């Protein structure tokens, strides 16, 4: 499964039984990757397993944020690791060689190089624009994506991305656009997802 196109990150509104319809709408709108990102409360393995089944029905890999144990228990396709999370090597040992492991690189190209050397499958950079989810996040410049192309891994851009500014990041080298509020904070989730995915289709 590829990391490319609209990369939808769930919020707390998506992680219970009533939230599955929201996730289904995003997938129907064209989301190509789903990350289960529910900080509080932590979702159950059964809840994540249901989202994994839903994602697979649309051909989308499902990644768990931060929690290697939960990813393994729920049968997710992989895990996304930040600075304070498990070491990449231990995640690989727990999840196996075919797992998708992504790493947050913020605005740090050296961190990205190190992640590639240690076996990361994709690299996430940002925040590129002001974000309500992480308002204090370090700001990254789109030129970072252009430089990171040489690392030969899919590049995920995150942080305040809207359909109006996402095209710039794709042109700079983003393989995927990671979005939370721009999808799940909207009344028409399917339509919002379609607007993002259309950006990639326009570049084909």
Buried (B, 14 or more C-beta within 10 A) or exposed (E): BBBBBBBBBBBBEBBBEEBBEBBBBBBEBBBBBBBBBBEEEEBBBEBBBBBBEBBBEBEBBBBBBBBBEBBBBBEBBBBBBBEEBBEBEEBBEBBEEEBBBBBBBBBBBEBBBBBBEEEBBBBBBBBBBEBEBBEEBEBBEBEBBBBBEEBEBBBBBBBBBBBEBBBBBBEBBBBBBBBBBBBBBBEEBBEBBBBBBBBBEEEE
